């Protein structure tokens, strides 16, 4: 069963259980997936659906940060519930050690020698980690692995 079928089945279960929060999140997710399918002009693979789920999750995480700044605990709680529901549809995230191994391999393969090469490294790392690691975390690891050059 593919990811979209899983989401459909979970939506049906949530409707029967009258779980309004889950129904709302899953309907929104299905809508986002449908919009992406229209945008690309084809059915999405599980990996592409995972990317949509990741995007929706990041959007809510950004909202949580803004709501915390605005002292809106009611909205923070609501967004965090949605994040938890969405995370059940994300592929398992890689650990920092696993990300570091892949980053080290790409640095060796590309011959990257300074922070100036970060684009080259990220360009090859992200497709390998698609949906399995947060881009900001990967970027941080790459920056820590590449030596800084002196500009003075």
N, C-alpha and C positions, 0 to 999 in steps of 0.2 A: 504494500500500500504506500502510495507516495504521500508527500507532506500535505498537499492540498486536500487529498482525501481524508487524511487524519484531521485536518482543521475542520472540514465539513462534518465529519462524524462527531467531533467534539462539540461543534455548534449545535448539532441535533440533540446531543445529550444535555447540553446546558439549557436548551429551550425546554426540554422535558422536565429538567430539574428546577426550572424557573430561577436559574442563576443569572440575574440581570447583569452583573458586572462582566462575567465571562461572555455572555451573549453580545454585549456591547463591544467588547474588545475584539472578539472573533469576527463580528460583522465588519468592523473597521478594517481589520487585517485582510479579510476577503476583498473588500473594496480596494484597498491599496494594491493587492496582488492583481486584481482585475485591471486597475488603471495602468499598472506596469506592463501587463500583457498587451493592452491597447497601444501603449507607447512603443514597445518593441515589435509588435505585430506578430506575436507567436505565443504559444503556451510556454510558461516558465518551467524550468527544471527545478528540482528540489534545491539545488545550490542557489539558483536565482531567487527562489522563494525565501530561502534563508537570508539572503541579502536584504530583501524587503523587510523581513522580520527584524533584522539587525538595525535597519534604518529607523523603523518605528520605535524600537527600544531606545536607541540613542536620542531620538527626538523627545521621548518622555524623560530620559535622564537629564537632558538639558532643561526641560520644564521644571523638574524637581529642584534643580539648582536655583533657577529663577524664583520659584515659589518660596524656597527657603530664605532667599535674600529679601523677599517681600513679606516675610513672616506670615505665610499662609499654610499652616500645618494641615488644614482640611484638604487643600488641593495637593499637598505633598503626599498625603496618605493615599488619595485616590490614584495619583500617577504611579506610586510605588506598587499598588495592587495590579495596575495594568502591566507594569514592567514584569512582575512575577509571572503573570499569565503568558506574556509574550516570550519570556525566557524558556518556557517549556518547549517552544518550537525552534529554538536555536540549536545548531549542532553543538556538541560538547566543546567547550573552550579549552585551548591548549594552555599548559602551564608556562610560566616564564622560562623555565629551563628548556622546554621543547621549542619555544619561540627563539631562544638564544641559539640553539643548535642550528636551526634553519638560517638565521641571520648570519652566523659564522660561516656556513657553507656558501651563502650568496656572496659575502664579502670576499672569501677566498676565490670563488669563481670569477667575480668581476674585477678583482684586483683593486678594489676600493681602498684608498689610503688616507682619506681625510673626510671631514664633514662636507666638503664640496661635492663628494660623490654620493650624498644621501639620496638624491633622486634616482640615481642608477640602482642603488641597493633596494630602496623601497619599491621601485618599479618591478623588481623581480621577486621580492619577498611577498608582497601582498597577494598576488594571484595564488601562491602556494598556501597562504593562510586564509583564503577567502572564507569569511563567515566563522572561522575558528578562533579568531583573535581580534581584539579591538585595535583599530588603526593607530590610535593615540599611544597605546601601550607599545605597539611594535615600533613606532617612530621613536619613542623614548629609549627603547633597547638599542636601536640602530645608532642613535646619537651617542649613547654611552660606549658603544663598541668602536665607533670611528674616532680616530684621534683628531683633536682640534688643531687647526693650523694657526700660526701666529700671523695676524694681519698687520702688525706694527713693525 
